[in-house]
């Protein structure tokens, strides 16, 4: 009689050896369980199977049978079709979310990942050796520290122009607090985004940014100006501290948020057929709510560090405008952006001569002139453009070949350090 050939794995051979020693009374059930890493109840089951079926009782009964948890072939085929047609460039996590939300296909992230790998839609990454960095603990309360940054990117892919997203992230909870699209990263854009933030949450304790010239004067030894940028001046008026990070890694939370948004948000904008800045800013509120529901963490403290915004709408208009100082002439005029402004006042003219005033220009180009915090009435005189010069035909060549005048040899300008190679400039004789 031909004996049946049994195929066993190394694990099953080890179990067979332990069960045989158990049958020979060389081990007790507890010792056998500890050696195999299973419970004594499982040891008794294996021992009973061995007594009934011999060596075959140790072999797994699942061998050669399909898994009870395998994916339904029809669902798998439908998922593959959708992944190729709609989510080909999505990551497994985001693709899993969209299959459930938009197509009512409930699959695990690992199932979607394995399908994408087998279909060539996702390349598994080798796990990098972890680098050890000194971690800064999160702040305890929401509103203590808000990291801000601009992220230039093709947010609308080829459907719209390249633009910039201004991102505000709370340090304590990791919440996405503000998302504002703007053509460029400018002071005007940050003014609009910050005003949106303040209207929803109130005044935070501090903003944490990079050393962009919007937030910090980077010219060493600057002799003019107040030493603060327009954004810094506005935050000082509001009582919000601005802190600049020395390196991008120092504000890693918002830097990582930018990378996440450049993946997830781009695809969300595509799925919702959004291709312009105005529509994106409307959609941003919906995206923020869904994003925070998924990824925000619970802060250590339940206390909200935001302070109430006790400024009127008119006061905020003045704070979030471009400010420049001017000195009123003896004729009660001043010049700003090639426009002459004539101050209108009923008080004696000498009261405002040589007075320092602040010219405020908002995002719409509206001008207000403040003296000691109060607006002044004025009228404007636009400087006329220079008209074309009338030149006789015989003087055309001399007019075109006209050389700029040079200062005289003893002109004070020559003592101001304008020289070449460390030597004073000498005019040709």
C-alpha beads as a LAMMPS data file, in Angstrom:
LAMMPS data file: protein, C-alpha beads

429 atoms
428 bonds

1 atom types
1 bond types

-500.0 500.0 xlo xhi
-500.0 500.0 ylo yhi
-500.0 500.0 zlo zhi

Masses

1 110.0

Atoms # bond

1 1 1 0.000 0.000 0.000
2 1 1 1.388 3.359 -1.092
3 1 1 1.758 5.783 1.752
4 1 1 0.378 9.344 1.435
5 1 1 3.003 12.071 1.109
6 1 1 2.549 14.892 3.662
7 1 1 4.004 18.375 3.163
8 1 1 4.699 20.353 6.302
9 1 1 6.106 23.800 6.973
10 1 1 8.914 24.452 9.467
11 1 1 6.371 25.808 11.910
12 1 1 4.279 22.648 11.653
13 1 1 7.372 20.424 12.047
14 1 1 8.243 22.275 15.236
15 1 1 4.712 21.820 16.540
16 1 1 4.869 18.091 15.690
17 1 1 8.097 17.671 17.643
18 1 1 6.708 19.480 20.713
19 1 1 3.433 17.487 20.639
20 1 1 5.386 14.202 20.376
21 1 1 7.490 15.198 23.392
22 1 1 4.253 16.090 25.188
23 1 1 2.841 12.630 24.401
24 1 1 6.012 11.059 25.760
25 1 1 5.494 12.950 29.065
26 1 1 8.737 14.857 28.561
27 1 1 6.844 18.182 28.744
28 1 1 3.671 19.388 30.362
29 1 1 1.024 21.475 28.549
30 1 1 2.156 24.744 30.094
31 1 1 5.781 24.231 29.047
32 1 1 4.714 23.201 25.540
33 1 1 2.532 26.309 25.228
34 1 1 5.380 28.578 26.294
35 1 1 7.744 27.000 23.771
36 1 1 5.266 27.421 20.906
37 1 1 3.910 30.780 22.089
38 1 1 0.294 29.581 22.263
39 1 1 -2.215 28.927 25.033
40 1 1 -2.681 25.625 26.858
41 1 1 -6.148 25.382 25.288
42 1 1 -4.547 25.451 21.845
43 1 1 -2.027 22.816 23.007
44 1 1 -4.864 20.522 24.054
45 1 1 -6.550 20.989 20.675
46 1 1 -3.342 20.087 18.816
47 1 1 -2.798 17.093 21.094
48 1 1 -6.339 15.792 20.463
49 1 1 -5.913 16.223 16.690
50 1 1 -2.614 14.317 16.842
51 1 1 -4.230 11.459 18.735
52 1 1 -7.088 11.233 16.205
53 1 1 -5.315 11.857 12.901
54 1 1 -1.639 11.401 13.641
55 1 1 0.827 13.688 11.891
56 1 1 -1.904 14.980 9.516
57 1 1 -3.707 16.501 12.524
58 1 1 -0.917 19.038 12.960
59 1 1 -1.195 20.335 9.379
60 1 1 -3.367 23.439 8.906
61 1 1 -6.807 22.698 7.458
62 1 1 -6.796 26.019 5.587
63 1 1 -4.027 24.972 3.236
64 1 1 -5.195 24.933 -0.388
65 1 1 -8.452 26.752 0.416
66 1 1 -9.204 30.400 -0.390
67 1 1 -9.266 32.843 2.501
68 1 1 -12.617 33.570 4.083
69 1 1 -11.697 37.271 4.114
70 1 1 -10.680 37.590 0.469
71 1 1 -12.106 40.485 -1.520
72 1 1 -15.155 39.811 -3.658
73 1 1 -13.965 39.547 -7.297
74 1 1 -16.706 41.867 -8.594
75 1 1 -15.914 44.536 -5.983
76 1 1 -12.210 44.189 -6.744
77 1 1 -12.805 44.620 -10.492
78 1 1 -14.975 47.694 -9.890
79 1 1 -12.291 49.180 -7.622
80 1 1 -9.603 48.542 -10.252
81 1 1 -11.684 50.280 -12.954
82 1 1 -12.269 53.306 -10.718
83 1 1 -8.623 53.492 -9.658
84 1 1 -7.511 53.548 -13.295
85 1 1 -10.168 55.999 -14.489
86 1 1 -10.414 58.493 -11.597
87 1 1 -7.729 57.925 -8.982
88 1 1 -4.657 56.854 -10.927
89 1 1 -2.346 59.421 -9.273
90 1 1 -3.881 59.201 -5.793
91 1 1 -2.120 57.683 -2.811
92 1 1 -3.685 54.549 -1.250
93 1 1 -5.086 56.414 1.772
94 1 1 -6.751 59.172 -0.249
95 1 1 -7.964 56.702 -2.890
96 1 1 -9.532 54.546 -0.138
97 1 1 -11.372 57.595 1.238
98 1 1 -12.709 58.632 -2.182
99 1 1 -13.814 55.120 -3.111
100 1 1 -15.986 55.132 0.008
101 1 1 -17.233 58.724 -0.182
102 1 1 -17.887 59.034 -3.908
103 1 1 -18.410 55.420 -5.039
104 1 1 -19.690 53.644 -1.876
105 1 1 -16.933 51.010 -2.040
106 1 1 -15.753 50.091 1.450
107 1 1 -12.252 48.659 1.282
108 1 1 -9.404 48.731 3.762
109 1 1 -6.401 50.962 3.087
110 1 1 -4.127 47.929 2.797
111 1 1 -6.463 46.276 0.269
112 1 1 -6.424 49.409 -1.880
113 1 1 -2.654 49.626 -1.497
114 1 1 -2.140 46.008 -2.622
115 1 1 -4.477 46.488 -5.597
116 1 1 -2.638 49.665 -6.656
117 1 1 0.728 47.921 -6.344
118 1 1 -0.431 44.960 -8.443
119 1 1 -1.884 47.324 -11.075
120 1 1 1.286 49.413 -11.224
121 1 1 -0.440 52.531 -9.831
122 1 1 1.617 52.720 -6.645
123 1 1 5.253 51.947 -6.000
124 1 1 5.970 50.780 -2.451
125 1 1 8.593 52.887 -0.760
126 1 1 11.479 51.477 1.212
127 1 1 11.225 52.494 4.827
128 1 1 14.048 54.903 5.613
129 1 1 16.185 54.567 8.671
130 1 1 14.661 56.949 11.221
131 1 1 16.664 60.088 11.965
132 1 1 16.774 61.264 15.522
133 1 1 15.904 64.942 15.974
134 1 1 15.331 66.886 19.136
135 1 1 11.591 67.397 19.154
136 1 1 9.934 70.549 20.397
137 1 1 6.758 69.658 22.291
138 1 1 3.509 71.123 21.042
139 1 1 2.045 74.149 22.765
140 1 1 -0.660 73.268 25.261
141 1 1 -3.596 75.403 24.066
142 1 1 -5.165 76.299 20.750
143 1 1 -4.229 79.856 19.741
144 1 1 -0.926 80.038 21.628
145 1 1 1.187 79.632 18.495
146 1 1 -0.049 79.621 14.895
147 1 1 2.428 78.706 12.157
148 1 1 1.947 80.556 8.856
149 1 1 3.535 80.072 5.453
150 1 1 2.914 80.522 1.748
151 1 1 2.939 77.569 -0.649
152 1 1 3.368 78.388 -4.370
153 1 1 2.128 75.478 -6.463
154 1 1 0.105 74.509 -9.542
155 1 1 -2.997 74.099 -7.420
156 1 1 -5.303 73.949 -10.447
157 1 1 -2.876 71.827 -12.496
158 1 1 -3.393 72.733 -16.183
159 1 1 -6.928 74.072 -15.618
160 1 1 -5.891 77.440 -14.206
161 1 1 -2.959 79.718 -13.395
162 1 1 -0.276 78.927 -10.854
163 1 1 -1.014 80.653 -7.545
164 1 1 -0.079 80.726 -3.874
165 1 1 -1.890 79.231 -0.880
166 1 1 -1.424 80.957 2.471
167 1 1 -1.605 78.281 5.173
168 1 1 -2.255 78.819 8.918
169 1 1 -1.719 75.798 11.221
170 1 1 -2.288 75.694 14.978
171 1 1 0.716 74.270 16.819
172 1 1 -1.203 72.688 19.703
173 1 1 -3.813 70.731 17.747
174 1 1 -2.406 70.568 14.209
175 1 1 -5.659 72.086 12.940
176 1 1 -5.707 73.809 9.575
177 1 1 -7.013 77.197 10.713
178 1 1 -6.926 79.249 7.508
179 1 1 -6.393 78.488 3.813
180 1 1 -6.388 81.470 1.465
181 1 1 -5.509 81.460 -2.233
182 1 1 -3.834 84.521 -3.726
183 1 1 -1.903 85.164 -6.981
184 1 1 1.332 85.955 -5.104
185 1 1 2.657 85.811 -1.542
186 1 1 2.232 89.486 -0.631
187 1 1 1.451 91.626 2.389
188 1 1 -2.010 92.351 0.955
189 1 1 -2.705 88.606 0.734
190 1 1 -1.597 88.015 4.328
191 1 1 -3.721 90.952 5.470
192 1 1 -6.819 89.373 3.872
193 1 1 -6.038 85.881 5.207
194 1 1 -5.283 87.151 8.718
195 1 1 -8.467 89.187 8.807
196 1 1 -10.455 86.069 7.886
197 1 1 -8.660 84.182 10.672
198 1 1 -9.361 86.865 13.290
199 1 1 -13.044 87.101 12.362
200 1 1 -13.496 83.346 13.015
201 1 1 -11.242 82.655 15.994
202 1 1 -10.128 85.949 17.575
203 1 1 -6.608 87.147 18.362
204 1 1 -3.945 84.444 18.797
205 1 1 -0.988 84.936 21.091
206 1 1 1.662 84.680 18.360
207 1 1 2.237 83.950 14.672
208 1 1 5.280 81.831 13.759
209 1 1 6.668 82.524 10.266
210 1 1 9.837 82.342 8.211
211 1 1 12.196 85.283 7.630
212 1 1 10.366 86.503 4.541
213 1 1 10.570 90.285 4.065
214 1 1 6.799 90.405 4.601
215 1 1 7.364 89.579 8.273
216 1 1 10.835 90.936 8.999
217 1 1 13.117 93.761 7.845
218 1 1 16.155 91.862 6.570
219 1 1 18.328 94.876 5.623
220 1 1 21.025 95.283 8.240
221 1 1 21.555 98.816 9.457
222 1 1 18.576 100.266 7.587
223 1 1 18.640 104.042 8.103
224 1 1 15.056 104.788 7.084
225 1 1 11.678 103.439 8.077
226 1 1 10.358 102.271 11.418
227 1 1 12.278 98.991 11.537
228 1 1 9.049 97.006 11.097
229 1 1 7.267 95.635 8.068
230 1 1 3.659 96.501 7.300
231 1 1 2.561 93.097 8.613
232 1 1 4.644 93.512 11.761
233 1 1 3.204 96.968 12.355
234 1 1 -0.374 95.691 11.950
235 1 1 0.221 92.794 14.370
236 1 1 1.759 95.165 16.918
237 1 1 -1.366 97.321 16.770
238 1 1 -3.484 94.218 17.324
239 1 1 -1.284 92.924 20.152
240 1 1 -0.176 89.753 18.320
241 1 1 3.483 88.746 18.529
242 1 1 5.332 87.767 15.335
243 1 1 8.129 85.196 15.758
244 1 1 10.446 84.298 12.854
245 1 1 11.971 80.822 12.594
246 1 1 15.687 80.548 11.898
247 1 1 15.260 77.521 9.582
248 1 1 12.380 75.919 7.652
249 1 1 12.751 72.798 9.824
250 1 1 11.912 74.854 12.909
251 1 1 8.372 75.404 11.609
252 1 1 8.080 71.843 10.361
253 1 1 4.382 71.533 11.154
254 1 1 3.302 74.014 8.491
255 1 1 5.990 72.777 6.068
256 1 1 4.616 69.234 6.316
257 1 1 1.098 70.615 5.975
258 1 1 2.118 72.249 2.683
259 1 1 3.305 68.892 1.319
260 1 1 0.077 67.187 2.418
261 1 1 -2.055 69.890 0.791
262 1 1 -0.062 69.745 -2.436
263 1 1 -1.155 66.113 -2.655
264 1 1 -4.691 65.964 -1.214
265 1 1 -5.974 69.471 -1.955
266 1 1 -4.901 69.407 -5.614
267 1 1 -6.962 66.261 -6.144
268 1 1 -9.937 67.641 -4.203
269 1 1 -9.925 70.741 -6.422
270 1 1 -9.825 68.481 -9.482
271 1 1 -12.706 66.294 -8.271
272 1 1 -14.808 69.400 -7.583
273 1 1 -13.852 70.957 -10.940
274 1 1 -12.415 74.117 -9.337
275 1 1 -9.985 76.082 -11.491
276 1 1 -9.908 79.668 -10.198
277 1 1 -8.849 81.460 -7.018
278 1 1 -12.268 82.809 -6.072
279 1 1 -13.964 79.400 -6.226
280 1 1 -11.041 77.812 -4.368
281 1 1 -11.394 80.285 -1.491
282 1 1 -15.091 79.438 -1.217
283 1 1 -14.325 75.694 -1.215
284 1 1 -11.524 76.165 1.367
285 1 1 -13.963 76.298 4.310
286 1 1 -15.469 72.916 3.377
287 1 1 -12.029 71.399 2.891
288 1 1 -10.750 72.759 6.239
289 1 1 -13.675 71.248 8.166
290 1 1 -13.214 67.817 6.553
291 1 1 -9.408 67.920 6.934
292 1 1 -9.537 68.787 10.637
293 1 1 -12.122 66.071 11.267
294 1 1 -9.666 63.518 9.928
295 1 1 -6.288 64.717 11.161
296 1 1 -6.542 67.224 14.028
297 1 1 -5.354 66.021 17.443
298 1 1 -6.630 66.830 20.915
299 1 1 -4.526 69.585 22.546
300 1 1 -3.151 69.073 26.046
301 1 1 -5.296 71.866 27.475
302 1 1 -8.960 72.558 26.762
303 1 1 -8.347 76.268 27.270
304 1 1 -8.612 78.442 24.143
305 1 1 -5.827 81.044 24.123
306 1 1 -7.546 83.266 21.547
307 1 1 -8.595 86.699 22.782
308 1 1 -11.770 88.445 21.605
309 1 1 -11.436 90.856 18.678
310 1 1 -12.546 94.183 20.155
311 1 1 -11.791 96.353 17.121
312 1 1 -14.475 97.947 14.981
313 1 1 -14.718 97.287 11.250
314 1 1 -13.389 100.776 10.513
315 1 1 -10.435 100.306 12.854
316 1 1 -9.568 97.011 11.184
317 1 1 -9.733 98.714 7.776
318 1 1 -7.077 101.188 8.929
319 1 1 -4.904 98.552 10.604
320 1 1 -4.916 96.248 7.557
321 1 1 -3.851 98.964 5.131
322 1 1 -0.476 100.160 3.852
323 1 1 0.920 102.907 6.125
324 1 1 3.533 105.537 5.240
325 1 1 4.493 108.706 7.078
326 1 1 4.694 112.105 5.414
327 1 1 5.508 115.667 6.546
328 1 1 3.002 118.375 5.654
329 1 1 4.582 121.343 3.870
330 1 1 4.018 124.967 4.804
331 1 1 1.350 125.047 2.069
332 1 1 -0.410 122.131 3.801
333 1 1 0.408 119.710 0.985
334 1 1 2.064 116.313 0.850
335 1 1 2.956 113.903 -1.912
336 1 1 2.234 110.162 -2.045
337 1 1 2.545 107.880 -5.055
338 1 1 2.996 110.803 -7.502
339 1 1 -0.160 112.502 -6.261
340 1 1 -0.221 115.804 -4.356
341 1 1 -2.722 115.989 -1.497
342 1 1 -3.945 119.366 -0.261
343 1 1 -5.105 119.273 3.356
344 1 1 -8.454 120.975 3.931
345 1 1 -8.864 122.385 7.433
346 1 1 -10.658 125.188 9.213
347 1 1 -7.999 125.531 11.907
348 1 1 -5.090 127.989 11.467
349 1 1 -2.660 126.721 8.845
350 1 1 0.374 127.051 11.128
351 1 1 -1.049 124.301 13.365
352 1 1 -0.391 121.640 10.723
353 1 1 2.794 122.971 9.128
354 1 1 5.627 120.416 9.352
355 1 1 3.238 118.012 11.111
356 1 1 3.837 114.281 10.630
357 1 1 0.842 112.402 9.253
358 1 1 0.168 108.785 8.267
359 1 1 -1.059 107.970 4.770
360 1 1 -3.146 104.760 4.726
361 1 1 -3.931 102.918 1.489
362 1 1 -6.224 99.880 1.631
363 1 1 -6.337 96.955 -0.791
364 1 1 -8.858 98.803 -3.010
365 1 1 -6.587 101.866 -3.336
366 1 1 -8.656 104.114 -1.040
367 1 1 -6.532 106.770 0.704
368 1 1 -6.992 108.195 4.190
369 1 1 -4.648 110.650 5.923
370 1 1 -4.411 110.409 9.713
371 1 1 -3.132 113.043 12.107
372 1 1 -2.873 111.847 15.719
373 1 1 -5.135 108.946 14.782
374 1 1 -7.893 111.134 13.280
375 1 1 -8.615 111.471 9.545
376 1 1 -8.013 114.757 7.727
377 1 1 -10.030 116.116 4.806
378 1 1 -8.062 116.643 1.611
379 1 1 -8.247 117.300 -2.106
380 1 1 -5.957 115.790 -4.734
381 1 1 -3.842 117.212 -7.548
382 1 1 -2.505 114.638 -9.966
383 1 1 0.912 115.411 -11.373
384 1 1 0.641 115.929 -15.112
385 1 1 2.666 113.544 -17.279
386 1 1 5.617 115.060 -19.064
387 1 1 4.697 116.101 -22.601
388 1 1 6.790 115.390 -25.669
389 1 1 9.567 117.886 -26.253
390 1 1 9.462 119.957 -29.435
391 1 1 12.829 119.720 -31.207
392 1 1 13.811 121.254 -34.525
393 1 1 15.023 118.791 -37.145
394 1 1 18.577 120.085 -37.061
395 1 1 18.774 119.513 -33.279
396 1 1 17.471 115.914 -33.261
397 1 1 20.894 114.296 -33.272
398 1 1 22.226 116.496 -30.482
399 1 1 19.095 115.786 -28.414
400 1 1 19.476 112.025 -28.814
401 1 1 23.217 112.129 -28.143
402 1 1 22.839 114.295 -25.049
403 1 1 25.040 112.969 -22.220
404 1 1 24.009 113.179 -18.584
405 1 1 25.672 116.006 -16.728
406 1 1 28.517 115.187 -14.338
407 1 1 29.016 116.890 -10.985
408 1 1 31.931 119.256 -10.604
409 1 1 35.223 118.123 -9.097
410 1 1 34.475 119.733 -5.740
411 1 1 30.818 118.672 -5.546
412 1 1 29.870 117.239 -2.078
413 1 1 28.487 114.146 -3.811
414 1 1 32.077 112.967 -4.373
415 1 1 32.611 112.691 -0.609
416 1 1 29.674 110.320 -0.052
417 1 1 31.562 107.161 -0.909
418 1 1 30.487 106.866 -4.572
419 1 1 33.816 105.759 -6.021
420 1 1 35.470 102.950 -7.923
421 1 1 37.955 100.488 -6.424
422 1 1 38.225 102.558 -3.304
423 1 1 39.383 105.678 -5.230
424 1 1 37.369 108.883 -5.751
425 1 1 35.745 109.167 -9.144
426 1 1 37.587 111.525 -11.509
427 1 1 35.807 113.103 -14.429
428 1 1 37.633 112.907 -17.760
429 1 1 39.659 116.026 -18.568

Bonds

1 1 1 2
2 1 2 3
3 1 3 4
4 1 4 5
5 1 5 6
6 1 6 7
7 1 7 8
8 1 8 9
9 1 9 10
10 1 10 11
11 1 11 12
12 1 12 13
13 1 13 14
14 1 14 15
15 1 15 16
16 1 16 17
17 1 17 18
18 1 18 19
19 1 19 20
20 1 20 21
21 1 21 22
22 1 22 23
23 1 23 24
24 1 24 25
25 1 25 26
26 1 26 27
27 1 27 28
28 1 28 29
29 1 29 30
30 1 30 31
31 1 31 32
32 1 32 33
33 1 33 34
34 1 34 35
35 1 35 36
36 1 36 37
37 1 37 38
38 1 38 39
39 1 39 40
40 1 40 41
41 1 41 42
42 1 42 43
43 1 43 44
44 1 44 45
45 1 45 46
46 1 46 47
47 1 47 48
48 1 48 49
49 1 49 50
50 1 50 51
51 1 51 52
52 1 52 53
53 1 53 54
54 1 54 55
55 1 55 56
56 1 56 57
57 1 57 58
58 1 58 59
59 1 59 60
60 1 60 61
61 1 61 62
62 1 62 63
63 1 63 64
64 1 64 65
65 1 65 66
66 1 66 67
67 1 67 68
68 1 68 69
69 1 69 70
70 1 70 71
71 1 71 72
72 1 72 73
73 1 73 74
74 1 74 75
75 1 75 76
76 1 76 77
77 1 77 78
78 1 78 79
79 1 79 80
80 1 80 81
81 1 81 82
82 1 82 83
83 1 83 84
84 1 84 85
85 1 85 86
86 1 86 87
87 1 87 88
88 1 88 89
89 1 89 90
90 1 90 91
91 1 91 92
92 1 92 93
93 1 93 94
94 1 94 95
95 1 95 96
96 1 96 97
97 1 97 98
98 1 98 99
99 1 99 100
100 1 100 101
101 1 101 102
102 1 102 103
103 1 103 104
104 1 104 105
105 1 105 106
106 1 106 107
107 1 107 108
108 1 108 109
109 1 109 110
110 1 110 111
111 1 111 112
112 1 112 113
113 1 113 114
114 1 114 115
115 1 115 116
116 1 116 117
117 1 117 118
118 1 118 119
119 1 119 120
120 1 120 121
121 1 121 122
122 1 122 123
123 1 123 124
124 1 124 125
125 1 125 126
126 1 126 127
127 1 127 128
128 1 128 129
129 1 129 130
130 1 130 131
131 1 131 132
132 1 132 133
133 1 133 134
134 1 134 135
135 1 135 136
136 1 136 137
137 1 137 138
138 1 138 139
139 1 139 140
140 1 140 141
141 1 141 142
142 1 142 143
143 1 143 144
144 1 144 145
145 1 145 146
146 1 146 147
147 1 147 148
148 1 148 149
149 1 149 150
150 1 150 151
151 1 151 152
152 1 152 153
153 1 153 154
154 1 154 155
155 1 155 156
156 1 156 157
157 1 157 158
158 1 158 159
159 1 159 160
160 1 160 161
161 1 161 162
162 1 162 163
163 1 163 164
164 1 164 165
165 1 165 166
166 1 166 167
167 1 167 168
168 1 168 169
169 1 169 170
170 1 170 171
171 1 171 172
172 1 172 173
173 1 173 174
174 1 174 175
175 1 175 176
176 1 176 177
177 1 177 178
178 1 178 179
179 1 179 180
180 1 180 181
181 1 181 182
182 1 182 183
183 1 183 184
184 1 184 185
185 1 185 186
186 1 186 187
187 1 187 188
188 1 188 189
189 1 189 190
190 1 190 191
191 1 191 192
192 1 192 193
193 1 193 194
194 1 194 195
195 1 195 196
196 1 196 197
197 1 197 198
198 1 198 199
199 1 199 200
200 1 200 201
201 1 201 202
202 1 202 203
203 1 203 204
204 1 204 205
205 1 205 206
206 1 206 207
207 1 207 208
208 1 208 209
209 1 209 210
210 1 210 211
211 1 211 212
212 1 212 213
213 1 213 214
214 1 214 215
215 1 215 216
216 1 216 217
217 1 217 218
218 1 218 219
219 1 219 220
220 1 220 221
221 1 221 222
222 1 222 223
223 1 223 224
224 1 224 225
225 1 225 226
226 1 226 227
227 1 227 228
228 1 228 229
229 1 229 230
230 1 230 231
231 1 231 232
232 1 232 233
233 1 233 234
234 1 234 235
235 1 235 236
236 1 236 237
237 1 237 238
238 1 238 239
239 1 239 240
240 1 240 241
241 1 241 242
242 1 242 243
243 1 243 244
244 1 244 245
245 1 245 246
246 1 246 247
247 1 247 248
248 1 248 249
249 1 249 250
250 1 250 251
251 1 251 252
252 1 252 253
253 1 253 254
254 1 254 255
255 1 255 256
256 1 256 257
257 1 257 258
258 1 258 259
259 1 259 260
260 1 260 261
261 1 261 262
262 1 262 263
263 1 263 264
264 1 264 265
265 1 265 266
266 1 266 267
267 1 267 268
268 1 268 269
269 1 269 270
270 1 270 271
271 1 271 272
272 1 272 273
273 1 273 274
274 1 274 275
275 1 275 276
276 1 276 277
277 1 277 278
278 1 278 279
279 1 279 280
280 1 280 281
281 1 281 282
282 1 282 283
283 1 283 284
284 1 284 285
285 1 285 286
286 1 286 287
287 1 287 288
288 1 288 289
289 1 289 290
290 1 290 291
291 1 291 292
292 1 292 293
293 1 293 294
294 1 294 295
295 1 295 296
296 1 296 297
297 1 297 298
298 1 298 299
299 1 299 300
300 1 300 301
301 1 301 302
302 1 302 303
303 1 303 304
304 1 304 305
305 1 305 306
306 1 306 307
307 1 307 308
308 1 308 309
309 1 309 310
310 1 310 311
311 1 311 312
312 1 312 313
313 1 313 314
314 1 314 315
315 1 315 316
316 1 316 317
317 1 317 318
318 1 318 319
319 1 319 320
320 1 320 321
321 1 321 322
322 1 322 323
323 1 323 324
324 1 324 325
325 1 325 326
326 1 326 327
327 1 327 328
328 1 328 329
329 1 329 330
330 1 330 331
331 1 331 332
332 1 332 333
333 1 333 334
334 1 334 335
335 1 335 336
336 1 336 337
337 1 337 338
338 1 338 339
339 1 339 340
340 1 340 341
341 1 341 342
342 1 342 343
343 1 343 344
344 1 344 345
345 1 345 346
346 1 346 347
347 1 347 348
348 1 348 349
349 1 349 350
350 1 350 351
351 1 351 352
352 1 352 353
353 1 353 354
354 1 354 355
355 1 355 356
356 1 356 357
357 1 357 358
358 1 358 359
359 1 359 360
360 1 360 361
361 1 361 362
362 1 362 363
363 1 363 364
364 1 364 365
365 1 365 366
366 1 366 367
367 1 367 368
368 1 368 369
369 1 369 370
370 1 370 371
371 1 371 372
372 1 372 373
373 1 373 374
374 1 374 375
375 1 375 376
376 1 376 377
377 1 377 378
378 1 378 379
379 1 379 380
380 1 380 381
381 1 381 382
382 1 382 383
383 1 383 384
384 1 384 385
385 1 385 386
386 1 386 387
387 1 387 388
388 1 388 389
389 1 389 390
390 1 390 391
391 1 391 392
392 1 392 393
393 1 393 394
394 1 394 395
395 1 395 396
396 1 396 397
397 1 397 398
398 1 398 399
399 1 399 400
400 1 400 401
401 1 401 402
402 1 402 403
403 1 403 404
404 1 404 405
405 1 405 406
406 1 406 407
407 1 407 408
408 1 408 409
409 1 409 410
410 1 410 411
411 1 411 412
412 1 412 413
413 1 413 414
414 1 414 415
415 1 415 416
416 1 416 417
417 1 417 418
418 1 418 419
419 1 419 420
420 1 420 421
421 1 421 422
422 1 422 423
423 1 423 424
424 1 424 425
425 1 425 426
426 1 426 427
427 1 427 428
428 1 428 429
